[in-house]
């Protein structure tokens, strides 16, 4: 289960990084790109944070029996 979780997490983070590279190379003004990057960071933190917390809680439960 840990391997699947880490594979999905690394894949998602890779796609997020590629999307940010495309955003910065799109030719929009720097203040707009910076604002969109900040919004994306906050959004993905709110989306992935609870999932990571839940997975760690599940792993601790499995480890303790």
PyMOL Python script that loads the backbone (N, CA, C, O; Angstrom):
from pymol import cmd

cmd.read_pdbstr("""\
ATOM      1  N   UNK A   1       0.818  -1.192   0.000  1.00  0.00           N
ATOM      2  CA  UNK A   1       0.000   0.000   0.000  1.00  0.00           C
ATOM      3  C   UNK A   1       0.863   1.258   0.000  1.00  0.00           C
ATOM      4  O   UNK A   1       0.528   2.257  -0.636  1.00  0.00           O
ATOM      5  N   UNK A   2       1.994   1.188   0.735  1.00  0.00           N
ATOM      6  CA  UNK A   2       2.873   2.349   0.762  1.00  0.00           C
ATOM      7  C   UNK A   2       3.453   2.630  -0.614  1.00  0.00           C
ATOM      8  O   UNK A   2       3.586   3.787  -1.011  1.00  0.00           O
ATOM      9  N   UNK A   3       3.798   1.573  -1.344  1.00  0.00           N
ATOM     10  CA  UNK A   3       4.369   1.758  -2.680  1.00  0.00           C
ATOM     11  C   UNK A   3       3.366   2.429  -3.608  1.00  0.00           C
ATOM     12  O   UNK A   3       3.727   3.328  -4.367  1.00  0.00           O
ATOM     13  N   UNK A   4       2.121   2.003  -3.552  1.00  0.00           N
ATOM     14  CA  UNK A   4       1.081   2.620  -4.376  1.00  0.00           C
ATOM     15  C   UNK A   4       0.895   4.087  -3.995  1.00  0.00           C
ATOM     16  O   UNK A   4       0.791   4.948  -4.868  1.00  0.00           O
ATOM     17  N   UNK A   5       0.854   4.369  -2.713  1.00  0.00           N
ATOM     18  CA  UNK A   5       0.687   5.748  -2.250  1.00  0.00           C
ATOM     19  C   UNK A   5       1.821   6.632  -2.743  1.00  0.00           C
ATOM     20  O   UNK A   5       1.582   7.699  -3.309  1.00  0.00           O
ATOM     21  N   UNK A   6       3.061   6.186  -2.528  1.00  0.00           N
ATOM     22  CA  UNK A   6       4.203   7.002  -2.938  1.00  0.00           C
ATOM     23  C   UNK A   6       4.272   7.139  -4.450  1.00  0.00           C
ATOM     24  O   UNK A   6       4.662   8.192  -4.953  1.00  0.00           O
ATOM     25  N   UNK A   7       3.905   6.105  -5.179  1.00  0.00           N
ATOM     26  CA  UNK A   7       3.893   6.197  -6.641  1.00  0.00           C
ATOM     27  C   UNK A   7       2.882   7.235  -7.110  1.00  0.00           C
ATOM     28  O   UNK A   7       3.189   8.058  -7.972  1.00  0.00           O
ATOM     29  N   UNK A   8       1.691   7.200  -6.552  1.00  0.00           N
ATOM     30  CA  UNK A   8       0.668   8.180  -6.922  1.00  0.00           C
ATOM     31  C   UNK A   8       1.067   9.592  -6.507  1.00  0.00           C
ATOM     32  O   UNK A   8       0.852  10.544  -7.257  1.00  0.00           O
ATOM     33  N   UNK A   9       1.641   9.728  -5.330  1.00  0.00           N
ATOM     34  CA  UNK A   9       2.046  11.046  -4.853  1.00  0.00           C
ATOM     35  C   UNK A   9       3.156  11.628  -5.722  1.00  0.00           C
ATOM     36  O   UNK A   9       3.096  12.798  -6.099  1.00  0.00           O
ATOM     37  N   UNK A  10       4.162  10.829  -6.040  1.00  0.00           N
ATOM     38  CA  UNK A  10       5.258  11.309  -6.882  1.00  0.00           C
ATOM     39  C   UNK A  10       4.760  11.622  -8.287  1.00  0.00           C
ATOM     40  O   UNK A  10       5.191  12.603  -8.894  1.00  0.00           O
ATOM     41  N   UNK A  11       3.861  10.802  -8.806  1.00  0.00           N
ATOM     42  CA  UNK A  11       3.281  11.080 -10.117  1.00  0.00           C
ATOM     43  C   UNK A  11       2.491  12.374 -10.128  1.00  0.00           C
ATOM     44  O   UNK A  11       2.604  13.167 -11.062  1.00  0.00           O
ATOM     45  N   UNK A  12       1.690  12.592  -9.093  1.00  0.00           N
ATOM     46  CA  UNK A  12       0.902  13.828  -9.008  1.00  0.00           C
ATOM     47  C   UNK A  12       1.810  15.045  -8.872  1.00  0.00           C
ATOM     48  O   UNK A  12       1.579  16.068  -9.517  1.00  0.00           O
ATOM     49  N   UNK A  13       2.835  14.938  -8.042  1.00  0.00           N
ATOM     50  CA  UNK A  13       3.757  16.058  -7.879  1.00  0.00           C
ATOM     51  C   UNK A  13       4.520  16.344  -9.166  1.00  0.00           C
ATOM     52  O   UNK A  13       4.787  17.502  -9.490  1.00  0.00           O
ATOM     53  N   UNK A  14       4.873  15.290  -9.901  1.00  0.00           N
ATOM     54  CA  UNK A  14       5.533  15.485 -11.193  1.00  0.00           C
ATOM     55  C   UNK A  14       4.651  16.229 -12.178  1.00  0.00           C
ATOM     56  O   UNK A  14       5.114  17.125 -12.883  1.00  0.00           O
ATOM     57  N   UNK A  15       3.376  15.857 -12.226  1.00  0.00           N
ATOM     58  CA  UNK A  15       2.443  16.559 -13.113  1.00  0.00           C
ATOM     59  C   UNK A  15       2.240  18.013 -12.686  1.00  0.00           C
ATOM     60  O   UNK A  15       2.111  18.901 -13.529  1.00  0.00           O
ATOM     61  N   UNK A  16       2.211  18.246 -11.391  1.00  0.00           N
ATOM     62  CA  UNK A  16       2.060  19.612 -10.887  1.00  0.00           C
ATOM     63  C   UNK A  16       3.271  20.458 -11.284  1.00  0.00           C
ATOM     64  O   UNK A  16       3.120  21.601 -11.713  1.00  0.00           O
ATOM     65  N   UNK A  17       4.461  19.896 -11.141  1.00  0.00           N
ATOM     66  CA  UNK A  17       5.675  20.629 -11.521  1.00  0.00           C
ATOM     67  C   UNK A  17       5.676  20.928 -13.013  1.00  0.00           C
ATOM     68  O   UNK A  17       6.003  22.042 -13.421  1.00  0.00           O
ATOM     69  N   UNK A  18       5.313  19.943 -13.831  1.00  0.00           N
ATOM     70  CA  UNK A  18       5.251  20.175 -15.280  1.00  0.00           C
ATOM     71  C   UNK A  18       4.229  21.254 -15.632  1.00  0.00           C
ATOM     72  O   UNK A  18       4.466  22.067 -16.526  1.00  0.00           O
ATOM     73  N   UNK A  19       3.109  21.264 -14.942  1.00  0.00           N
ATOM     74  CA  UNK A  19       2.098  22.295 -15.190  1.00  0.00           C
ATOM     75  C   UNK A  19       2.625  23.680 -14.818  1.00  0.00           C
ATOM     76  O   UNK A  19       2.335  24.660 -15.505  1.00  0.00           O
ATOM     77  N   UNK A  20       3.395  23.763 -13.737  1.00  0.00           N
ATOM     78  CA  UNK A  20       3.960  25.048 -13.342  1.00  0.00           C
ATOM     79  C   UNK A  20       5.026  25.515 -14.331  1.00  0.00           C
ATOM     80  O   UNK A  20       5.123  26.707 -14.621  1.00  0.00           O
ATOM     81  N   UNK A  21       5.814  24.597 -14.842  1.00  0.00           N
ATOM     82  CA  UNK A  21       6.801  24.958 -15.865  1.00  0.00           C
ATOM     83  C   UNK A  21       6.085  25.493 -17.098  1.00  0.00           C
ATOM     84  O   UNK A  21       6.498  26.505 -17.664  1.00  0.00           O
ATOM     85  N   UNK A  22       5.025  24.829 -17.513  1.00  0.00           N
ATOM     86  CA  UNK A  22       4.248  25.302 -18.665  1.00  0.00           C
ATOM     87  C   UNK A  22       3.627  26.669 -18.377  1.00  0.00           C
ATOM     88  O   UNK A  22       3.564  27.522 -19.262  1.00  0.00           O
ATOM     89  N   UNK A  23       3.174  26.875 -17.158  1.00  0.00           N
ATOM     90  CA  UNK A  23       2.590  28.165 -16.780  1.00  0.00           C
ATOM     91  C   UNK A  23       3.615  29.285 -16.903  1.00  0.00           C
ATOM     92  O   UNK A  23       3.319  30.351 -17.443  1.00  0.00           O
ATOM     93  N   UNK A  24       4.825  29.037 -16.399  1.00  0.00           N
ATOM     94  CA  UNK A  24       5.850  30.075 -16.430  1.00  0.00           C
ATOM     95  C   UNK A  24       6.398  30.308 -17.833  1.00  0.00           C
ATOM     96  O   UNK A  24       6.904  31.392 -18.122  1.00  0.00           O
ATOM     97  N   UNK A  25       6.305  29.318 -18.700  1.00  0.00           N
ATOM     98  CA  UNK A  25       6.799  29.477 -20.069  1.00  0.00           C
ATOM     99  C   UNK A  25       5.717  29.989 -21.017  1.00  0.00           C
ATOM    100  O   UNK A  25       5.986  30.168 -22.204  1.00  0.00           O
ATOM    101  N   UNK A  26       4.521  30.225 -20.533  1.00  0.00           N
ATOM    102  CA  UNK A  26       3.400  30.618 -21.383  1.00  0.00           C
ATOM    103  C   UNK A  26       3.490  32.066 -21.853  1.00  0.00           C
ATOM    104  O   UNK A  26       2.742  32.461 -22.747  1.00  0.00           O
ATOM    105  N   UNK A  27       4.366  32.850 -21.286  1.00  0.00           N
ATOM    106  CA  UNK A  27       4.530  34.217 -21.737  1.00  0.00           C
ATOM    107  C   UNK A  27       3.640  35.232 -21.043  1.00  0.00           C
ATOM    108  O   UNK A  27       3.562  36.380 -21.480  1.00  0.00           O
ATOM    109  N   UNK A  28       2.970  34.836 -19.978  1.00  0.00           N
ATOM    110  CA  UNK A  28       2.150  35.805 -19.246  1.00  0.00           C
ATOM    111  C   UNK A  28       3.057  36.649 -18.355  1.00  0.00           C
ATOM    112  O   UNK A  28       4.166  36.229 -18.026  1.00  0.00           O
ATOM    113  N   UNK A  29       2.600  37.820 -17.968  1.00  0.00           N
ATOM    114  CA  UNK A  29       3.411  38.683 -17.096  1.00  0.00           C
ATOM    115  C   UNK A  29       3.762  37.978 -15.780  1.00  0.00           C
ATOM    116  O   UNK A  29       2.985  37.180 -15.256  1.00  0.00           O
ATOM    117  N   UNK A  30       4.941  38.292 -15.269  1.00  0.00           N
ATOM    118  CA  UNK A  30       5.452  37.630 -14.065  1.00  0.00           C
ATOM    119  C   UNK A  30       4.514  37.777 -12.863  1.00  0.00           C
ATOM    120  O   UNK A  30       4.314  36.789 -12.156  1.00  0.00           O
ATOM    121  N   UNK A  31       3.930  38.941 -12.587  1.00  0.00           N
ATOM    122  CA  UNK A  31       3.033  39.023 -11.416  1.00  0.00           C
ATOM    123  C   UNK A  31       1.839  38.065 -11.504  1.00  0.00           C
ATOM    124  O   UNK A  31       1.415  37.497 -10.497  1.00  0.00           O
ATOM    125  N   UNK A  32       1.301  37.890 -12.718  1.00  0.00           N
ATOM    126  CA  UNK A  32       0.182  36.955 -12.871  1.00  0.00           C
ATOM    127  C   UNK A  32       0.640  35.513 -12.666  1.00  0.00           C
ATOM    128  O   UNK A  32      -0.036  34.730 -11.997  1.00  0.00           O
ATOM    129  N   UNK A  33       1.784  35.167 -13.240  1.00  0.00           N
ATOM    130  CA  UNK A  33       2.307  33.807 -13.074  1.00  0.00           C
ATOM    131  C   UNK A  33       2.609  33.528 -11.607  1.00  0.00           C
ATOM    132  O   UNK A  33       2.336  32.433 -11.115  1.00  0.00           O
ATOM    133  N   UNK A  34       3.167  34.505 -10.911  1.00  0.00           N
ATOM    134  CA  UNK A  34       3.462  34.337  -9.489  1.00  0.00           C
ATOM    135  C   UNK A  34       2.182  34.171  -8.676  1.00  0.00           C
ATOM    136  O   UNK A  34       2.128  33.352  -7.759  1.00  0.00           O
ATOM    137  N   UNK A  35       1.155  34.946  -9.011  1.00  0.00           N
ATOM    138  CA  UNK A  35      -0.124  34.831  -8.306  1.00  0.00           C
ATOM    139  C   UNK A  35      -0.760  33.464  -8.551  1.00  0.00           C
ATOM    140  O   UNK A  35      -1.255  32.836  -7.616  1.00  0.00           O
ATOM    141  N   UNK A  36      -0.751  32.999  -9.805  1.00  0.00           N
ATOM    142  CA  UNK A  36      -1.307  31.678 -10.101  1.00  0.00           C
ATOM    143  C   UNK A  36      -0.515  30.570  -9.410  1.00  0.00           C
ATOM    144  O   UNK A  36      -1.094  29.587  -8.947  1.00  0.00           O
ATOM    145  N   UNK A  37       0.803  30.726  -9.342  1.00  0.00           N
ATOM    146  CA  UNK A  37       1.630  29.736  -8.656  1.00  0.00           C
ATOM    147  C   UNK A  37       1.278  29.684  -7.172  1.00  0.00           C
ATOM    148  O   UNK A  37       1.153  28.598  -6.607  1.00  0.00           O
ATOM    149  N   UNK A  38       1.119  30.839  -6.539  1.00  0.00           N
ATOM    150  CA  UNK A  38       0.760  30.873  -5.115  1.00  0.00           C
ATOM    151  C   UNK A  38      -0.609  30.247  -4.878  1.00  0.00           C
ATOM    152  O   UNK A  38      -0.798  29.502  -3.917  1.00  0.00           O
ATOM    153  N   UNK A  39      -1.562  30.550  -5.754  1.00  0.00           N
ATOM    154  CA  UNK A  39      -2.899  29.957  -5.627  1.00  0.00           C
ATOM    155  C   UNK A  39      -2.826  28.439  -5.776  1.00  0.00           C
ATOM    156  O   UNK A  39      -3.484  27.710  -5.034  1.00  0.00           O
ATOM    157  N   UNK A  40      -2.031  27.962  -6.728  1.00  0.00           N
ATOM    158  CA  UNK A  40      -1.889  26.521  -6.935  1.00  0.00           C
ATOM    159  C   UNK A  40      -1.225  25.837  -5.749  1.00  0.00           C
ATOM    160  O   UNK A  40      -1.637  24.750  -5.345  1.00  0.00           O
ATOM    161  N   UNK A  41      -0.202  26.470  -5.191  1.00  0.00           N
ATOM    162  CA  UNK A  41       0.476  25.877  -4.030  1.00  0.00           C
ATOM    163  C   UNK A  41      -0.497  25.733  -2.865  1.00  0.00           C
ATOM    164  O   UNK A  41      -0.548  24.687  -2.218  1.00  0.00           O
ATOM    165  N   UNK A  42      -1.256  26.769  -2.604  1.00  0.00           N
ATOM    166  CA  UNK A  42      -2.231  26.715  -1.509  1.00  0.00           C
ATOM    167  C   UNK A  42      -3.297  25.660  -1.795  1.00  0.00           C
ATOM    168  O   UNK A  42      -3.659  24.879  -0.915  1.00  0.00           O
ATOM    169  N   UNK A  43      -3.791  25.643  -3.016  1.00  0.00           N
ATOM    170  CA  UNK A  43      -4.828  24.672  -3.378  1.00  0.00           C
ATOM    171  C   UNK A  43      -4.363  23.233  -3.264  1.00  0.00           C
ATOM    172  O   UNK A  43      -5.066  22.392  -2.704  1.00  0.00           O
ATOM    173  N   UNK A  44      -3.171  22.943  -3.796  1.00  0.00           N
ATOM    174  CA  UNK A  44      -2.670  21.571  -3.716  1.00  0.00           C
ATOM    175  C   UNK A  44      -2.312  21.182  -2.289  1.00  0.00           C
ATOM    176  O   UNK A  44      -2.454  20.018  -1.913  1.00  0.00           O
ATOM    177  N   UNK A  45      -1.852  22.133  -1.494  1.00  0.00           N
ATOM    178  CA  UNK A  45      -1.578  21.825  -0.084  1.00  0.00           C
ATOM    179  C   UNK A  45      -2.860  21.454   0.646  1.00  0.00           C
ATOM    180  O   UNK A  45      -2.883  20.523   1.451  1.00  0.00           O
ATOM    181  N   UNK A  46      -3.922  22.190   0.357  1.00  0.00           N
ATOM    182  CA  UNK A  46      -5.206  21.872   0.989  1.00  0.00           C
ATOM    183  C   UNK A  46      -5.777  20.559   0.471  1.00  0.00           C
ATOM    184  O   UNK A  46      -6.482  19.864   1.201  1.00  0.00           O
ATOM    185  N   UNK A  47      -5.485  20.212  -0.770  1.00  0.00           N
ATOM    186  CA  UNK A  47      -6.012  18.974  -1.346  1.00  0.00           C
ATOM    187  C   UNK A  47      -5.211  17.754  -0.895  1.00  0.00           C
ATOM    188  O   UNK A  47      -5.792  16.722  -0.560  1.00  0.00           O
ATOM    189  N   UNK A  48      -3.877  17.866  -0.883  1.00  0.00           N
ATOM    190  CA  UNK A  48      -3.044  16.705  -0.562  1.00  0.00           C
ATOM    191  C   UNK A  48      -2.772  16.554   0.930  1.00  0.00           C
ATOM    192  O   UNK A  48      -2.498  15.446   1.393  1.00  0.00           O
ATOM    193  N   UNK A  49      -2.840  17.632   1.684  1.00  0.00           N
ATOM    194  CA  UNK A  49      -2.550  17.571   3.114  1.00  0.00           C
ATOM    195  C   UNK A  49      -3.411  16.574   3.874  1.00  0.00           C
ATOM    196  O   UNK A  49      -2.867  15.710   4.560  1.00  0.00           O
ATOM    197  N   UNK A  50      -4.731  16.661   3.778  1.00  0.00           N
ATOM    198  CA  UNK A  50      -5.569  15.693   4.490  1.00  0.00           C
ATOM    199  C   UNK A  50      -5.357  14.258   4.012  1.00  0.00           C
ATOM    200  O   UNK A  50      -5.438  13.323   4.810  1.00  0.00           O
ATOM    201  N   UNK A  51      -5.090  14.077   2.732  1.00  0.00           N
ATOM    202  CA  UNK A  51      -4.852  12.730   2.204  1.00  0.00           C
ATOM    203  C   UNK A  51      -3.588  12.131   2.807  1.00  0.00           C
ATOM    204  O   UNK A  51      -3.578  10.961   3.189  1.00  0.00           O
ATOM    205  N   UNK A  52      -2.526  12.920   2.895  1.00  0.00           N
ATOM    206  CA  UNK A  52      -1.278  12.436   3.488  1.00  0.00           C
ATOM    207  C   UNK A  52      -1.481  12.154   4.973  1.00  0.00           C
ATOM    208  O   UNK A  52      -0.983  11.149   5.481  1.00  0.00           O
ATOM    209  N   UNK A  53      -2.204  13.024   5.674  1.00  0.00           N
ATOM    210  CA  UNK A  53      -2.496  12.804   7.091  1.00  0.00           C
ATOM    211  C   UNK A  53      -3.270  11.504   7.283  1.00  0.00           C
ATOM    212  O   UNK A  53      -2.959  10.719   8.179  1.00  0.00           O
ATOM    213  N   UNK A  54      -4.276  11.277   6.445  1.00  0.00           N
ATOM    214  CA  UNK A  54      -5.081  10.057   6.528  1.00  0.00           C
ATOM    215  C   UNK A  54      -4.220   8.823   6.272  1.00  0.00           C
ATOM    216  O   UNK A  54      -4.344   7.825   6.982  1.00  0.00           O
ATOM    217  N   UNK A  55      -3.352   8.881   5.269  1.00  0.00           N
ATOM    218  CA  UNK A  55      -2.504   7.732   4.945  1.00  0.00           C
ATOM    219  C   UNK A  55      -1.545   7.426   6.091  1.00  0.00           C
ATOM    220  O   UNK A  55      -1.340   6.259   6.426  1.00  0.00           O
ATOM    221  N   UNK A  56      -0.961   8.445   6.689  1.00  0.00           N
ATOM    222  CA  UNK A  56      -0.043   8.208   7.809  1.00  0.00           C
ATOM    223  C   UNK A  56      -0.783   7.613   9.007  1.00  0.00           C
ATOM    224  O   UNK A  56      -0.253   6.745   9.701  1.00  0.00           O
ATOM    225  N   UNK A  57      -2.000   8.078   9.246  1.00  0.00           N
ATOM    226  CA  UNK A  57      -2.808   7.529  10.335  1.00  0.00           C
ATOM    227  C   UNK A  57      -3.130   6.057  10.065  1.00  0.00           C
ATOM    228  O   UNK A  57      -3.087   5.231  10.977  1.00  0.00           O
ATOM    229  N   UNK A  58      -3.448   5.740   8.827  1.00  0.00           N
ATOM    230  CA  UNK A  58      -3.741   4.363   8.446  1.00  0.00           C
ATOM    231  C   UNK A  58      -2.513   3.475   8.607  1.00  0.00           C
ATOM    232  O   UNK A  58      -2.628   2.343   9.078  1.00  0.00           O
ATOM    233  N   UNK A  59      -1.345   3.971   8.222  1.00  0.00           N
ATOM    234  CA  UNK A  59      -0.114   3.194   8.371  1.00  0.00           C
ATOM    235  C   UNK A  59       0.197   2.935   9.841  1.00  0.00           C
ATOM    236  O   UNK A  59       0.623   1.838  10.203  1.00  0.00           O
ATOM    237  N   UNK A  60      -0.018   3.943  10.691  1.00  0.00           N
ATOM    238  CA  UNK A  60       0.229   3.764  12.120  1.00  0.00           C
ATOM    239  C   UNK A  60      -0.725   2.726  12.696  1.00  0.00           C
ATOM    240  O   UNK A  60      -0.338   1.923  13.546  1.00  0.00           O
ATOM    241  N   UNK A  61      -1.962   2.743  12.236  1.00  0.00           N
ATOM    242  CA  UNK A  61      -2.944   1.764  12.703  1.00  0.00           C
ATOM    243  C   UNK A  61      -2.536   0.359  12.269  1.00  0.00           C
ATOM    244  O   UNK A  61      -2.647  -0.585  13.051  1.00  0.00           O
ATOM    245  N   UNK A  62      -2.066   0.208  11.031  1.00  0.00           N
ATOM    246  CA  UNK A  62      -1.617  -1.097  10.544  1.00  0.00           C
ATOM    247  C   UNK A  62      -0.388  -1.577  11.304  1.00  0.00           C
ATOM    248  O   UNK A  62      -0.260  -2.767  11.593  1.00  0.00           O
ATOM    249  N   UNK A  63       0.512  -0.660  11.629  1.00  0.00           N
ATOM    250  CA  UNK A  63       1.746  -1.025  12.314  1.00  0.00           C
ATOM    251  C   UNK A  63       1.467  -1.472  13.747  1.00  0.00           C
ATOM    252  O   UNK A  63       2.121  -2.382  14.255  1.00  0.00           O
ATOM    253  N   UNK A  64       0.496  -0.832  14.396  1.00  0.00           N
ATOM    254  CA  UNK A  64       0.182  -1.155  15.787  1.00  0.00           C
ATOM    255  C   UNK A  64      -0.777  -2.334  15.925  1.00  0.00           C
ATOM    256  O   UNK A  64      -0.997  -2.839  17.026  1.00  0.00           O
ATOM    257  N   UNK A  65      -1.331  -2.755  14.834  1.00  0.00           N
ATOM    258  CA  UNK A  65      -2.210  -3.912  14.892  1.00  0.00           C
ATOM    259  C   UNK A  65      -3.592  -3.484  15.020  1.00  0.00           C
ATOM    260  O   UNK A  65      -4.494  -4.319  15.085  1.00  0.00           O
TER     261      UNK A  65
END
""", "prot")
cmd.dss("prot")
cmd.show_as("cartoon", "prot")
cmd.util.cbc("prot")
cmd.orient("prot")
